Amino acid sequence: MRSSVESYRLSQENRRLQELVNQQNQELQDWNRNLKERVLQQTAAVRQKSEELQEAFRHQKDAYQNMITSLISLVEMRGTRTRLHAENVARLALQVATEMGLAPELRETIRTAALLHDIGEIGMSERILIKPPESLNHEEFAEYSLHPVRAQILIDPIEELRPAGILIRHHHEKFDGSGFPDGLAGDAIPLGARIIAYADLVDRAARQCVGDVAEQALQRTDIHLGKALDPALRGLFHKFARYVYYPAPKQTSSVDAAERDIRLDDLESGMTLSRSVYSGSGLLLLHSGLKLDTRNLEALRRYRELDPFDEPLYVFRPGRIPAGIMV
């Protein structure tokens, strides 16, 4: 009887323990299921926050680019000569910076600084600006030499533009130390400023040339090597100036093989502009080399309503984007 009682007791205890295990297993399954749901909910929340941050970053980037475009338009309001000068300097400086293998962030800083390098001349007398710097009298040169500092001060409140402001400040320094505003020499001059200074001088020389503009401009700037210009950059500028100042072909009805003309309504996201787009009143809307997205296309449609521009527009053909173009 004692053996039977003990056997019954063990059987009951085993049943109790089995029920307890089953209950705990069920609780564990419920907990795991709830944990999975919580993890999925948290993952979805994190994904949503990430998408919101990415969207905010895109908006911030768009606002920054729009601000740059507005500043460039402000500079270009001085006239077509200024527009072409800024574009040529930026294109040439960017190609050289790209060939040197500089980091994308630095290349973009150099491009921005090149486009805005003359912003400090706004408000300066046209009487001073139409003269070559070497022909200015003492008072005129004193006024002219202030424009790099004015430019830096002008854009310094915009934190993202401060690196470009440093390059703009020093783009009139000379390699031998005789430049302004700080009299820096050699490698003490930021590399980006040395590149912009070279491109600036090449383009100023090119405006005085006819025929083989690139060759003549390069010959004129070679006399400044070791004085105003960094001689180490000579080979790069001799390589790329010919692309910037390639003699214009005779007028034909065909478009250059590297680009195609297109109506605004036929533009698509992912296309890259081969020429800058200007409003009907002459303000820069989108710069050449920009890879279009839905926001750009919507902006162009708004601009067309506000200030109609000429069509067609021009984009690079697939696979034909030249080296040095930032997209």
C-alpha positions in Angstrom: 0.0 0.0 0.0 2.8 2.4 0.8 4.4 1.6 -2.5 1.0 2.3 -4.3 0.6 5.6 -2.4 4.1 6.7 -3.3 3.6 5.7 -6.9 0.3 7.7 -6.9 2.0 10.7 -5.3 4.8 10.6 -7.9 2.3 10.3 -10.7 0.4 13.4 -9.4 3.6 15.3 -8.9 4.8 14.4 -12.5 1.4 15.6 -13.8 1.7 18.8 -11.9 5.2 19.4 -13.1 4.2 18.6 -16.7 1.3 21.1 -16.5 3.7 23.7 -15.1 6.1 23.0 -17.9 3.3 23.3 -20.5 2.1 26.5 -18.9 5.7 28.0 -18.9 6.2 26.8 -22.5 2.9 28.6 -23.5 4.0 31.7 -21.6 7.4 31.5 -23.4 5.7 31.2 -26.8 3.4 34.1 -26.0 6.4 36.1 -24.9 8.4 35.3 -28.0 5.4 36.1 -30.2 4.9 39.4 -28.4 8.7 40.1 -28.6 8.7 39.5 -32.3 5.8 41.9 -32.7 7.5 44.5 -30.6 10.7 44.0 -32.6 8.8 44.4 -35.8 7.1 47.5 -34.4 10.3 49.0 -33.3 12.0 48.1 -36.6 9.2 49.8 -38.5 9.5 52.9 -36.2 13.2 53.0 -36.8 12.7 52.6 -40.5 10.2 55.4 -40.5 12.5 57.7 -38.5 15.3 56.9 -40.9 13.2 57.7 -43.9 12.1 61.0 -42.2 15.8 61.8 -41.6 16.7 61.0 -45.1 13.9 63.2 -46.4 14.9 66.0 -44.1 18.5 65.6 -45.4 17.3 65.7 -49.0 15.4 68.9 -48.3 18.4 70.4 -46.6 20.6 69.5 -49.5 18.1 70.9 -52.0 17.9 74.1 -49.9 21.7 74.4 -49.9 21.9 73.9 -53.7 19.1 76.4 -54.3 21.0 78.9 -52.1 24.2 78.4 -54.1 22.2 78.9 -57.3 20.7 82.1 -56.0 24.1 83.4 -55.0 25.5 82.6 -58.4 22.6 84.3 -60.0 23.3 87.4 -57.9 26.9 87.4 -59.2 25.7 86.9 -62.8 23.4 89.9 -62.7 26.5 92.0 -63.4 26.4 90.7 -67.0 27.0 87.9 -69.4 30.8 88.4 -69.2 30.7 87.5 -65.5 28.4 84.5 -66.1 30.8 83.0 -68.7 33.8 83.7 -66.6 32.5 82.0 -63.5 31.3 78.9 -65.4 34.7 78.6 -67.2 36.7 79.0 -64.0 34.5 76.4 -62.2 34.6 73.9 -65.1 38.4 74.1 -65.5 39.1 74.1 -61.8 36.8 71.0 -61.3 38.4 69.1 -64.1 41.9 69.7 -62.6 40.7 68.8 -59.1 39.2 65.6 -60.4 42.3 64.6 -62.3 44.3 65.1 -59.1 42.1 62.6 -57.3 40.9 65.0 -54.7 38.1 63.9 -52.4 34.5 64.6 -53.7 33.8 67.0 -50.8 36.9 69.1 -51.7 36.1 69.0 -55.4 32.6 70.3 -54.6 34.1 73.0 -52.4 36.4 74.1 -55.1 33.6 74.1 -57.7 31.4 76.2 -55.4 34.3 78.6 -54.6 35.1 79.0 -58.3 31.5 79.9 -59.1 31.3 82.4 -56.3 34.9 83.8 -56.4 33.9 87.2 -57.7 30.9 87.7 -55.4 32.8 90.3 -53.4 32.9 92.5 -56.5 29.2 93.2 -56.1 28.7 96.9 -55.5 32.2 97.8 -56.7 32.5 100.5 -59.3 32.3 99.2 -62.9 35.1 101.7 -63.7 37.4 99.5 -61.6 36.1 96.1 -62.7 36.6 96.7 -66.4 40.3 97.4 -66.0 42.9 94.7 -65.7 44.2 94.7 -62.0 47.7 95.6 -63.1 46.4 98.9 -64.7 44.6 100.2 -61.6 46.0 103.2 -59.8 46.8 103.0 -56.0 43.4 104.0 -54.8 41.6 101.7 -57.3 43.8 98.8 -56.4 43.2 99.3 -52.7 39.5 99.1 -53.3 39.8 96.1 -55.7 42.0 94.2 -53.2 39.2 94.2 -50.6 36.8 92.0 -52.7 38.2 88.5 -51.6 37.7 89.5 -47.9 34.3 90.9 -48.6 33.3 87.7 -50.3 34.4 85.6 -47.4 32.5 87.8 -44.9 29.5 87.8 -47.1 29.1 84.0 -47.1 30.6 83.2 -43.7 27.2 83.2 -41.9 26.4 80.1 -44.0 28.3 77.4 -42.2 28.4 75.0 -45.2 30.0 77.7 -47.3 32.9 78.6 -44.9 35.3 76.1 -46.5 34.6 77.7 -49.9 35.0 81.2 -48.3 38.6 80.3 -47.3 39.4 79.4 -50.9 37.7 82.6 -52.2 39.7 84.7 -49.7 43.0 83.4 -51.0 42.4 83.1 -54.8 44.3 86.3 -55.4 47.4 85.2 -53.4 50.5 84.7 -55.5 52.9 81.8 -55.4 55.8 84.1 -54.7 54.0 85.8 -51.8 53.2 89.1 -53.6 49.5 88.7 -53.7 46.6 89.8 -51.5 45.0 89.9 -49.0 47.4 88.0 -46.7 50.6 87.7 -48.7 50.7 83.9 -48.5 53.2 82.1 -50.6 53.8 78.6 -52.0 52.1 75.7 -50.2 50.8 78.1 -47.5 48.1 79.0 -50.1 45.3 76.4 -49.9 45.5 74.0 -52.9 41.9 74.8 -53.9 42.8 78.6 -54.0 45.9 77.9 -56.1 43.7 75.9 -58.6 41.1 78.6 -58.8 43.8 81.3 -59.2 45.2 79.4 -62.2 41.8 78.9 -63.8 40.9 82.5 -63.2 44.0 83.8 -64.9 43.6 81.4 -67.8 40.1 82.5 -68.4 41.0 86.2 -68.1 43.7 85.6 -70.7 41.3 83.6 -72.9 38.9 86.6 -73.2 41.7 88.5 -75.0 42.4 85.7 -77.5 40.9 84.7 -80.8 41.4 81.5 -82.9 43.2 78.8 -80.8 42.0 80.4 -77.6 43.4 77.6 -75.3 46.9 77.7 -76.8 47.2 81.4 -76.7 45.7 81.7 -73.1 48.1 79.0 -71.9 51.1 80.8 -73.4 50.1 84.1 -71.7 49.7 82.4 -68.3 53.0 80.5 -68.6 54.9 83.7 -67.9 53.3 83.8 -64.5 54.6 80.4 -63.4 56.4 80.6 -60.1 55.2 84.2 -59.6 51.5 84.3 -59.5 50.9 80.6 -60.3 51.9 77.3 -58.9 54.2 75.7 -61.6 53.2 72.2 -60.4 49.7 72.7 -61.9 50.9 73.6 -65.4 50.6 70.2 -66.9 47.1 69.7 -65.7 45.9 73.0 -67.0 47.6 72.5 -70.3 45.7 69.2 -70.5 42.2 70.4 -69.7 42.1 74.0 -71.0 41.7 72.6 -74.5 38.4 71.0 -73.5 37.0 74.2 -72.0 38.1 76.5 -74.8 37.7 74.1 -77.8 37.1 76.2 -80.9 33.3 76.5 -81.5 32.2 74.4 -84.6 30.3 76.1 -87.4 26.6 76.5 -86.9 24.7 73.4 -88.0 21.3 72.0 -87.2 22.8 69.0 -85.4 23.7 68.9 -81.7 27.1 67.8 -80.4 27.4 64.0 -80.4 27.8 64.0 -76.6 24.5 65.7 -75.9 20.9 65.9 -77.1 18.3 68.6 -77.2 15.0 67.9 -75.4 11.8 69.6 -74.4 11.1 70.2 -70.8 8.0 67.9 -70.8 10.3 65.1 -72.1 12.9 65.4 -69.4 13.2 62.5 -67.0 14.8 61.9 -63.6 18.3 60.6 -63.9 19.2 62.7 -67.0 22.2 65.1 -66.6 22.1 68.6 -67.9 24.9 69.4 -70.4 24.2 73.1 -70.4 23.0 75.4 -67.6 19.4 76.5 -67.7 18.6 80.3 -67.4 15.3 82.0 -66.8 13.8 84.3 -69.4 15.2 87.3 -67.5 18.7 85.7 -67.4 18.9 84.2 -63.9 20.6 80.8 -63.4 18.1 78.2 -62.6 20.1 74.9 -62.8 23.7 74.5 -63.5 25.3 72.2 -66.1 26.3 68.8 -64.8 23.3 68.5 -62.5 21.7 65.1 -62.4 17.9 65.8 -62.5 15.4 64.4 -60.0 11.7 64.9 -59.5 12.3 68.1 -57.5 14.4 69.6 -60.2 11.7 68.8 -62.8 9.0 70.3 -60.7 11.1 73.4 -60.1 11.7 73.8 -63.8 8.0 73.6 -64.5 7.3 76.3 -61.9 10.1 78.5 -63.3 8.6 78.1 -66.8 5.3 79.6 -65.5 7.0 82.4 -63.5 9.7 83.4 -66.0 9.5 81.4 -69.3 12.8 80.3 -70.7 14.0 79.1 -74.1 13.6 75.5 -75.1 14.9 73.0 -76.0 17.1 72.2 -73.0 20.3 70.1 -73.4 21.3 66.8 -71.6 24.2 64.4 -71.9 23.6 61.2 -73.9 23.9 58.1 -71.7 27.5 57.2 -71.2 28.8 60.5 -72.6 29.2 62.6 -69.5 32.8 64.1 -69.6 35.3 63.5 -66.8 35.2 66.2 -64.2 31.4 66.7 -64.2 29.9 66.5 -60.7 26.5 64.8 -60.8 
